[in-house]
Amino acid sequence: MRTPPPATTDAALEPVRAQLLRAARAEADALLAAADSDARAVLADADGRAAAILAEARSLGEADAAAARDVARARSRRSARARELAARRECWEELRRQVLAGVEDLRHTDSYPALRARLTAHVRAALGPDAEVAEAPHGGVTARTAHRRLDCGLTALALRALERIGGEAEQLWAP
């Protein structure tokens, strides 16, 4: 069995106990201060990383938005160009239709016999007097020899004239 220490021992150990408590408190305060410092450093690092991630995400988002904007603009330009070309084609087709209708209507005018005679003279001059001359389906004439053929039909003449003016005709409907 053990004997309890005398009461004077408590009094003698009091300065040691106080010193140990002070040392323990100082060590605890130092550990708490280090933990607070570490926590602040971790939070600062996390804030820095978060800011970097946010900046990178913002930059990527802006780049993605710029790319999407460029794609949308290109698509809009292509669409507008396609509409413009379709409108030009429509105008060209309408001009072609009107020209062909107009030259075919020449057959029903009083001046058509003289026109047909001039076309006949032209094909005979080009192919020779032995050329076989025939009426073209929509007016005008065609002629042929053994080795050559010449189409002076009203439709063929009108289409050749349209081909010659080509892009110049677009000036009729250009802004």
Phi and psi in degrees as GROMACS dihedral restraints (atoms count N, CA, C in turn):
[ dihedral_restraints ]
;  ai    aj    ak    al  type     phi  dphi    fc
    3     4     5     6     1  -106.3    20    10
    4     5     6     7     1   147.4    20    10
    6     7     8     9     1   -98.9    20    10
    7     8     9    10     1   139.8    20    10
    9    10    11    12     1   -68.1    20    10
   10    11    12    13     1   147.1    20    10
   12    13    14    15     1   -68.4    20    10
   13    14    15    16     1   150.7    20    10
   15    16    17    18     1   -65.9    20    10
   16    17    18    19     1   158.9    20    10
   18    19    20    21     1   -64.1    20    10
   19    20    21    22     1   -27.0    20    10
   21    22    23    24     1   -72.2    20    10
   22    23    24    25     1   -21.5    20    10
   24    25    26    27     1   -67.9    20    10
   25    26    27    28     1   -39.8    20    10
   27    28    29    30     1   -60.2    20    10
   28    29    30    31     1   -43.9    20    10
   30    31    32    33     1   -67.9    20    10
   31    32    33    34     1   -35.4    20    10
   33    34    35    36     1   -72.0    20    10
   34    35    36    37     1   -31.6    20    10
   36    37    38    39     1   -85.9    20    10
   37    38    39    40     1   -11.2    20    10
   39    40    41    42     1   -55.4    20    10
   40    41    42    43     1   -46.7    20    10
   42    43    44    45     1   -63.9    20    10
   43    44    45    46     1   -34.0    20    10
   45    46    47    48     1   -68.1    20    10
   46    47    48    49     1   -45.1    20    10
   48    49    50    51     1   -60.5    20    10
   49    50    51    52     1   -44.5    20    10
   51    52    53    54     1   -62.6    20    10
   52    53    54    55     1   -42.5    20    10
   54    55    56    57     1   -64.6    20    10
   55    56    57    58     1   -42.3    20    10
   57    58    59    60     1   -63.6    20    10
   58    59    60    61     1   -41.3    20    10
   60    61    62    63     1   -63.5    20    10
   61    62    63    64     1   -44.3    20    10
   63    64    65    66     1   -61.8    20    10
   64    65    66    67     1   -43.7    20    10
   66    67    68    69     1   -64.0    20    10
   67    68    69    70     1   -41.9    20    10
   69    70    71    72     1   -64.6    20    10
   70    71    72    73     1   -43.0    20    10
   72    73    74    75     1   -64.8    20    10
   73    74    75    76     1   -42.3    20    10
   75    76    77    78     1   -63.3    20    10
   76    77    78    79     1   -41.8    20    10
   78    79    80    81     1   -66.1    20    10
   79    80    81    82     1   -41.3    20    10
   81    82    83    84     1   -63.6    20    10
   82    83    84    85     1   -43.5    20    10
   84    85    86    87     1   -62.5    20    10
   85    86    87    88     1   -40.7    20    10
   87    88    89    90     1   -64.9    20    10
   88    89    90    91     1   -42.2    20    10
   90    91    92    93     1   -64.1    20    10
   91    92    93    94     1   -41.4    20    10
   93    94    95    96     1   -65.0    20    10
   94    95    96    97     1   -41.8    20    10
   96    97    98    99     1   -63.9    20    10
   97    98    99   100     1   -42.9    20    10
   99   100   101   102     1   -64.5    20    10
  100   101   102   103     1   -41.0    20    10
  102   103   104   105     1   -63.8    20    10
  103   104   105   106     1   -43.4    20    10
  105   106   107   108     1   -61.5    20    10
  106   107   108   109     1   -43.1    20    10
  108   109   110   111     1   -63.5    20    10
  109   110   111   112     1   -44.3    20    10
  111   112   113   114     1   -62.4    20    10
  112   113   114   115     1   -42.5    20    10
  114   115   116   117     1   -61.8    20    10
  115   116   117   118     1   -44.3    20    10
  117   118   119   120     1   -61.6    20    10
  118   119   120   121     1   -41.5    20    10
  120   121   122   123     1   -64.5    20    10
  121   122   123   124     1   -43.5    20    10
  123   124   125   126     1   -63.4    20    10
  124   125   126   127     1   -44.1    20    10
  126   127   128   129     1   -64.5    20    10
  127   128   129   130     1   -41.6    20    10
  129   130   131   132     1   -63.4    20    10
  130   131   132   133     1   -42.9    20    10
  132   133   134   135     1   -62.7    20    10
  133   134   135   136     1   -44.3    20    10
  135   136   137   138     1   -62.8    20    10
  136   137   138   139     1   -42.5    20    10
  138   139   140   141     1   -61.3    20    10
  139   140   141   142     1   -42.5    20    10
  141   142   143   144     1   -62.1    20    10
  142   143   144   145     1   -45.9    20    10
  144   145   146   147     1   -63.2    20    10
  145   146   147   148     1   -43.1    20    10
  147   148   149   150     1   -61.3    20    10
  148   149   150   151     1   -43.0    20    10
  150   151   152   153     1   -63.6    20    10
  151   152   153   154     1   -41.8    20    10
  153   154   155   156     1   -65.2    20    10
  154   155   156   157     1   -43.8    20    10
  156   157   158   159     1   -62.4    20    10
  157   158   159   160     1   -44.3    20    10
  159   160   161   162     1   -62.7    20    10
  160   161   162   163     1   -43.4    20    10
  162   163   164   165     1   -63.6    20    10
  163   164   165   166     1   -43.2    20    10
  165   166   167   168     1   -64.4    20    10
  166   167   168   169     1   -43.4    20    10
  168   169   170   171     1   -62.1    20    10
  169   170   171   172     1   -42.6    20    10
  171   172   173   174     1   -61.9    20    10
  172   173   174   175     1   -45.2    20    10
  174   175   176   177     1   -62.4    20    10
  175   176   177   178     1   -45.2    20    10
  177   178   179   180     1   -63.7    20    10
  178   179   180   181     1   -40.7    20    10
  180   181   182   183     1   -62.5    20    10
  181   182   183   184     1   -42.7    20    10
  183   184   185   186     1   -65.0    20    10
  184   185   186   187     1   -40.1    20    10
  186   187   188   189     1   -65.4    20    10
  187   188   189   190     1   -43.3    20    10
  189   190   191   192     1   -62.5    20    10
  190   191   192   193     1   -42.1    20    10
  192   193   194   195     1   -65.1    20    10
  193   194   195   196     1   -40.6    20    10
  195   196   197   198     1   -64.2    20    10
  196   197   198   199     1   -42.2    20    10
  198   199   200   201     1   -64.8    20    10
  199   200   201   202     1   -43.5    20    10
  201   202   203   204     1   -63.8    20    10
  202   203   204   205     1   -39.5    20    10
  204   205   206   207     1   -63.4    20    10
  205   206   207   208     1   -43.6    20    10
  207   208   209   210     1   -63.5    20    10
  208   209   210   211     1   -41.4    20    10
  210   211   212   213     1   -62.9    20    10
  211   212   213   214     1   -44.6    20    10
  213   214   215   216     1   -63.7    20    10
  214   215   216   217     1   -41.1    20    10
  216   217   218   219     1   -63.9    20    10
  217   218   219   220     1   -44.7    20    10
  219   220   221   222     1   -62.1    20    10
  220   221   222   223     1   -42.5    20    10
  222   223   224   225     1   -62.7    20    10
  223   224   225   226     1   -41.7    20    10
  225   226   227   228     1   -64.2    20    10
  226   227   228   229     1   -42.7    20    10
  228   229   230   231     1   -63.2    20    10
  229   230   231   232     1   -43.5    20    10
  231   232   233   234     1   -63.5    20    10
  232   233   234   235     1   -41.8    20    10
  234   235   236   237     1   -64.0    20    10
  235   236   237   238     1   -44.5    20    10
  237   238   239   240     1   -63.2    20    10
  238   239   240   241     1   -41.5    20    10
  240   241   242   243     1   -65.2    20    10
  241   242   243   244     1   -40.4    20    10
  243   244   245   246     1   -63.4    20    10
  244   245   246   247     1   -41.7    20    10
  246   247   248   249     1   -64.6    20    10
  247   248   249   250     1   -41.9    20    10
  249   250   251   252     1   -62.6    20    10
  250   251   252   253     1   -45.8    20    10
  252   253   254   255     1   -64.3    20    10
  253   254   255   256     1   -37.7    20    10
  255   256   257   258     1   -64.7    20    10
  256   257   258   259     1   -41.2    20    10
  258   259   260   261     1   -65.5    20    10
  259   260   261   262     1   -41.1    20    10
  261   262   263   264     1   -63.3    20    10
  262   263   264   265     1   -43.1    20    10
  264   265   266   267     1   -62.2    20    10
  265   266   267   268     1   -41.4    20    10
  267   268   269   270     1   -61.9    20    10
  268   269   270   271     1   -43.3    20    10
  270   271   272   273     1   -63.1    20    10
  271   272   273   274     1   -43.6    20    10
  273   274   275   276     1   -61.4    20    10
  274   275   276   277     1   -45.7    20    10
  276   277   278   279     1   -63.2    20    10
  277   278   279   280     1   -38.6    20    10
  279   280   281   282     1   -66.7    20    10
  280   281   282   283     1   -42.4    20    10
  282   283   284   285     1   -60.3    20    10
  283   284   285   286     1   -46.1    20    10
  285   286   287   288     1   -59.2    20    10
  286   287   288   289     1   -45.7    20    10
  288   289   290   291     1   -61.6    20    10
  289   290   291   292     1   -44.7    20    10
  291   292   293   294     1   -66.9    20    10
  292   293   294   295     1   -40.0    20    10
  294   295   296   297     1   -63.9    20    10
  295   296   297   298     1   -46.3    20    10
  297   298   299   300     1   -63.8    20    10
  298   299   300   301     1   -41.5    20    10
  300   301   302   303     1   -63.6    20    10
  301   302   303   304     1   -39.7    20    10
  303   304   305   306     1   -64.7    20    10
  304   305   306   307     1   -44.4    20    10
  306   307   308   309     1   -72.0    20    10
  307   308   309   310     1   -32.1    20    10
  309   310   311   312     1   -68.8    20    10
  310   311   312   313     1   -30.8    20    10
  312   313   314   315     1   -69.2    20    10
  313   314   315   316     1   -18.7    20    10
  315   316   317   318     1   -58.7    20    10
  316   317   318   319     1   -29.1    20    10
  318   319   320   321     1   -59.8    20    10
  319   320   321   322     1   -24.9    20    10
  321   322   323   324     1   -98.9    20    10
  322   323   324   325     1    12.7    20    10
  324   325   326   327     1  -101.9    20    10
  325   326   327   328     1   162.4    20    10
  327   328   329   330     1   -68.0    20    10
  328   329   330   331     1   -24.0    20    10
  330   331   332   333     1   -85.4    20    10
  331   332   333   334     1    -4.8    20    10
  333   334   335   336     1   -61.9    20    10
  334   335   336   337     1   -43.6    20    10
  336   337   338   339     1   -57.4    20    10
  337   338   339   340     1   -39.3    20    10
  339   340   341   342     1   -67.9    20    10
  340   341   342   343     1   -39.6    20    10
  342   343   344   345     1   -62.3    20    10
  343   344   345   346     1   -44.3    20    10
  345   346   347   348     1   -62.9    20    10
  346   347   348   349     1   -38.9    20    10
  348   349   350   351     1   -65.6    20    10
  349   350   351   352     1   -40.7    20    10
  351   352   353   354     1   -65.6    20    10
  352   353   354   355     1   -40.5    20    10
  354   355   356   357     1   -65.2    20    10
  355   356   357   358     1   -39.9    20    10
  357   358   359   360     1   -63.2    20    10
  358   359   360   361     1   -43.8    20    10
  360   361   362   363     1   -62.8    20    10
  361   362   363   364     1   -39.6    20    10
  363   364   365   366     1   -63.1    20    10
  364   365   366   367     1   -47.7    20    10
  366   367   368   369     1   -68.2    20    10
  367   368   369   370     1   -34.3    20    10
  369   370   371   372     1   -67.9    20    10
  370   371   372   373     1   -37.7    20    10
  372   373   374   375     1   -67.1    20    10
  373   374   375   376     1   -37.0    20    10
  375   376   377   378     1   -76.3    20    10
  376   377   378   379     1   -38.9    20    10
  378   379   380   381     1  -106.5    20    10
  379   380   381   382     1   -13.1    20    10
  381   382   383   384     1   107.4    20    10
  382   383   384   385     1   162.5    20    10
  384   385   386   387     1   -68.9    20    10
  385   386   387   388     1   -17.5    20    10
  387   388   389   390     1   -87.5    20    10
  388   389   390   391     1     1.7    20    10
  390   391   392   393     1   -63.3    20    10
  391   392   393   394     1   139.4    20    10
  393   394   395   396     1   -86.8    20    10
  394   395   396   397     1   116.8    20    10
  396   397   398   399     1  -105.8    20    10
  397   398   399   400     1   136.0    20    10
  399   400   401   402     1  -137.8    20    10
  400   401   402   403     1   156.4    20    10
  402   403   404   405     1   -70.2    20    10
  403   404   405   406     1   133.1    20    10
  405   406   407   408     1   -77.1    20    10
  406   407   408   409     1   152.6    20    10
  408   409   410   411     1   -54.7    20    10
  409   410   411   412     1   -36.3    20    10
  411   412   413   414     1  -114.4    20    10
  412   413   414   415     1    25.0    20    10
  414   415   416   417     1   106.4    20    10
  415   416   417   418     1   157.4    20    10
  417   418   419   420     1    87.6    20    10
  418   419   420   421     1  -167.5    20    10
  420   421   422   423     1  -135.9    20    10
  421   422   423   424     1   160.4    20    10
  423   424   425   426     1  -126.1    20    10
  424   425   426   427     1   152.5    20    10
  426   427   428   429     1  -140.4    20    10
  427   428   429   430     1   152.9    20    10
  429   430   431   432     1  -149.1    20    10
  430   431   432   433     1   151.4    20    10
  432   433   434   435     1  -123.8    20    10
  433   434   435   436     1  -171.5    20    10
  435   436   437   438     1   -62.9    20    10
  436   437   438   439     1   -30.0    20    10
  438   439   440   441     1  -122.5    20    10
  439   440   441   442     1    -5.9    20    10
  441   442   443   444     1  -137.2    20    10
  442   443   444   445     1   158.1    20    10
  444   445   446   447     1  -142.1    20    10
  445   446   447   448     1   140.5    20    10
  447   448   449   450     1  -133.9    20    10
  448   449   450   451     1   123.6    20    10
  450   451   452   453     1  -103.3    20    10
  451   452   453   454     1   109.4    20    10
  453   454   455   456     1  -115.5    20    10
  454   455   456   457     1    35.2    20    10
  456   457   458   459     1   -67.3    20    10
  457   458   459   460     1   150.2    20    10
  459   460   461   462     1   -59.7    20    10
  460   461   462   463     1   -39.3    20    10
  462   463   464   465     1   -64.5    20    10
  463   464   465   466     1   -46.3    20    10
  465   466   467   468     1   -63.5    20    10
  466   467   468   469     1   -42.3    20    10
  468   469   470   471     1   -62.6    20    10
  469   470   471   472     1   -43.2    20    10
  471   472   473   474     1   -64.7    20    10
  472   473   474   475     1   -42.9    20    10
  474   475   476   477     1   -65.3    20    10
  475   476   477   478     1   -38.7    20    10
  477   478   479   480     1   -65.4    20    10
  478   479   480   481     1   -39.6    20    10
  480   481   482   483     1   -63.6    20    10
  481   482   483   484     1   -42.0    20    10
  483   484   485   486     1   -63.6    20    10
  484   485   486   487     1   -39.8    20    10
  486   487   488   489     1   -62.6    20    10
  487   488   489   490     1   -39.9    20    10
  489   490   491   492     1   -65.3    20    10
  490   491   492   493     1   -39.6    20    10
  492   493   494   495     1   -80.1    20    10
  493   494   495   496     1   -26.1    20    10
  495   496   497   498     1    37.2    20    10
  496   497   498   499     1  -116.7    20    10
  498   499   500   501     1   -64.6    20    10
  499   500   501   502     1   -23.6    20    10
  501   502   503   504     1   -62.0    20    10
  502   503   504   505     1   -29.8    20    10
  504   505   506   507     1   -64.1    20    10
  505   506   507   508     1   -27.2    20    10
  507   508   509   510     1   -64.4    20    10
  508   509   510   511     1   -20.6    20    10
  510   511   512   513     1   -63.6    20    10
  511   512   513   514     1   -21.0    20    10
  513   514   515   516     1   -64.8    20    10
  514   515   516   517     1   -32.6    20    10
  516   517   518   519     1  -120.6    20    10
  517   518   519   520     1     5.7    20    10
  519   520   521   522     1   -72.8    20    10
  520   521   522   523     1   148.2    20    10
